[in-house]
Amino acid sequence: MTIALVENRPAELDDVTDALMGAVTAEFRQLMSWDMEGRQLVFPRDHPLLGGPECLVSGCDKVVFHTADHGLCVGCAKRLKASGQSFEEFVATVKRHWRSIGISTCGVPECGRPSKTSRAGLCSAHLGQQKSLGLPVEKFVHHPRVKPLPGFGPCEVAACPRSRDGHSRRYCMAHYQRRLLEISKGSTLDEETWRLTTPAIAQAGVISLLGLPDQVVAEILYGLQQRVAAGIRHKDHHVRPFCDLVRTRQVGSLTELDTCDLGKMNAALAKGFLKHVVRLTMSPETERHKDTWDGAAFGMTGYLHFEKISQPWLRRAAQDWAVDDAPRHRGSNPRGAMQTQINCIVRLSESLRLNRPDQGTDPRLLGRDDIVAFLNRMRYLVQKGEVAATRHVVDVRHLRRMLLRMRSLGLAQPGRPLHGLSEQFTFRPEDIPDDPEDTGAGRDLPPEVMRQLCDHLDALGHDDPQARTAVELLMDTGRRPDEICKLPFDCLERDGDGEPVLIYDNRKAFRNGRRLPIAKATAALITEQQQRVRARFPRTPDKDLALLPSPVANPHGAKSLTASWLGDRHRGWADSLPDFLLPTVVAVAGERVTKMLPFDKAKIFAYAYRHTYAQRHADAGVPVDALRALMDHRQLATTQRYYRVGEKRQREAVERVTAMQFDRHGNRVWRHAKAVLDSEHARRAIGETQVPYGTCTEPSNVAAGGQDCPVRFRCVGCSHFRTDVSYLPDLEAYLADLLRNRERLAAFTEADDWAKSEATPSDDEIRRVRRLVKCVREELDDLTDEDRAQIQQAVTVVRRTRAGVVPLGMPKVRQPLPDLRPERTV
């Protein structure tokens, strides 16, 4: 095989190469000690992304990249393990250089020949002369008989920057020996091809780009510059094999490489360099006509995919819609939302391909029947379980809006992609299916699961305490994953009372500087993380630091974690945990029994902690308007969706709770109730009104919405009062409040006796409430473990539905916000 020789001199730059080299800044050229003639990339050791500290072993000049090796390079770490010495002894040992790496010129001034060895310091000719004169090197180089000698010319290996070793040899000593070794092993590669493709002699921190075409050199330089600017770390022993591989393939551009057979590291570098090369000349005008868009042309990250839309007219219409829709999104990266809508077009395209004889390629032949076929197919996929019911609703809504928008953009006019498309090819309002019934309680995690997750947090933080901190903040604050990941370093403040407040940005609603009261334990968690970050990035100002800095491409700590990274770590952690067994009611032979069944771990994801936060506060009786403020929602309806309970589940819960209903004396009212009939459900709904710690059944008061009671606020002394097990936390809190108020008034000396007497809770009321609490507690204690678990689940469901009820102006016991982990004492 014969390949034309690539000369070691710059050729005339073409337009692409000229543009790339022009985009390489003078600062980057200086950083890499670059010049076009020598073509050597020198990785600076003091650079946070291109270098690293030197090995601690005396005499070793290698760079340390792995902190796990405790300051040793890879080679020295292996030698330490095999030596049996202590770390201190090994580090103090002078490293023996069994072979010298690199070249040096002869020590005689102006001599153009390389030294024979790094220890000798003289070329072969001068070394022989020095031995004959018997002088030390320091005196020899200044002897009057010693004259500089001309060099033999460059090594003929295309990649080698060294000089030839003699008149009769075409290579430097190292390549001469390498060629002899390969011949002795039976190499059949002809010498000219070998000179073109063999790599330079490796030298730590130096990469030779000699022997590469100018365009490839420009692509590597510019790509490396952009990747370093993006905070991506590069090691010379990764980039060097890539450059050698490109030289071996003898390609004129990186675009000619087949990344499928390059290996993981080389393929990553090729794709990374080419991405920036392509983006240099990219614009929305050049990108919009492709089947796959690079989101960078539209100010996004990632890619938009249209290639699965098989009909050309529909693909072009979707692209025209996307061009118009992209600038309308307010988020920092709307690619995900846009791709979701494009995927709706993909499903419509698939339906046309399957149901039309012409596979839907002619828009003039489409009509209402094709819409109906799509709707039937979606319904079929929902029944098969391949598509979620919510996805069915969302897809039809998106498609209706998108088709209307396409027509309003004029895409149905002559010469446009929808020209000839019938007006019947559209989705009507009645085509949108009803939202699927909410048969669950949202996406919150049961308290038993949360307790077990908290018990296993050490497994998450064993290798990466930052991941644990992020998950704990999700649990404690109920913020969205992206809001936690993007917290600034100085996100902790104190309010006027000295209590901790979290400062965060509501990125979804574009409201910055939001303030959330948090527990002291959560504040201590943030303080610990701040200390770790400050120790890791001591030179970065606080205003530039992230509280949770990304471990990738982040030399200064200014780049935050991504929600996807956190989600992946969280998923791996959750899947590694043992099964969470929960009491679950199942039907066995027609009877409802409770069994301990494993909880579905697919329901344990990062966003579920936000739902759990909302549900935890709703269960504690936090009013919906206060909960709306905690969740930072604009609409009450949005907050209510976080703890809404389906009718079926609510009915079952009501049946269990009302079976344990008590009057004011603590007597069971429905002791023998097995099930509640529909009429009884209706009577309960219209014949009662909510009052503190229970309900009222007095008709006139019910009709007045609780506002027509002559013994207002003294419900525990009224025969119309009813309570049940779901009000037990409220009764206990009310009793504690009565006792607390009585003690406080007894110690108050600034009021007259009659005023204190009027304000002091009566002993009768305290005894009545205490008796109610005792009766309810005793009834619970008499239940079996399975029945008690079912009652607790029912109480949770009933209290969820009660959280959204508007209070009737009656006094409420002020309770502290619930803490997920009360065992923390900070």
Secondary structure, 3 states (H helix, E strand, C coil): CCCCCCCCCCCCCCHHHHHHHHHCCHHHHHHCCCCCCCCEEECCCCCCCCCCCECCCCCCCCECCCHHHCCCCHHHHHHHHHHCCCHHHHHHCCCCCCCCCCCCECCCCCCCCECCCCCCCCCHHHHHHHHHHCCCHHHHCCCCCCCCCCCCCECCCCCCCCECCCCCCCCCHHHHHHHHHHHHCCCCCCHHHHHHHCCCCCECCEEECCCCCHHHHHHHHHHHHHHHHCCCCCCHHHHHHHHHHHHHHCCCCHHHCCHHHCCHHHHHHHHHHHHHHHHHCCCHHHHCCCCEEEHHHHCCCCEEECCCCCCHHHHHHHHHHHHHHHHHCCCCCCHHHHHHHHHHHHHHHHHHHHHCCCCCCCHHHCCHHHHHHHHHHHHHHHHHCCCCHHHHHHHHHHHHHHHHHHHHCCCCCCCCCCCCCCCCCCCCHHHCCCCCCCCCCCCCCCHHHHHHHHHCHHHHHCCCHHHHHHHHHHHHHCCCHHHHHCCECCCEEECCCCCEEEEEEECCCCEEEEEEECCHHHHHHHHHHHHHHHHHCCCCCHHHCECCECCCCCCCCCCECCHHHHHHHHHHHHHHCCCCEEEEEEEECCEEEEEEEECCHHHCCCCHHHHHHHHHHHHCCCCHHHHHHHHCCCCHHHHHCCCCCCHHHHHHHHHHHHCCEECCCCCECCCCCCCCCHHHHHHHHHCCEEECCEEECCHHHHHCCCCCCCCCCCHHHCCCEEEEHHHHHHHHHHHHHHHHHHHHHHCCCCCCHHHHHHHCCCHHHHHHHHHHHHHHHHHHHCCCHHHHHHHHHHHHHHHHHHCCCCCCCCCCCCCCCCCCCCCCCC
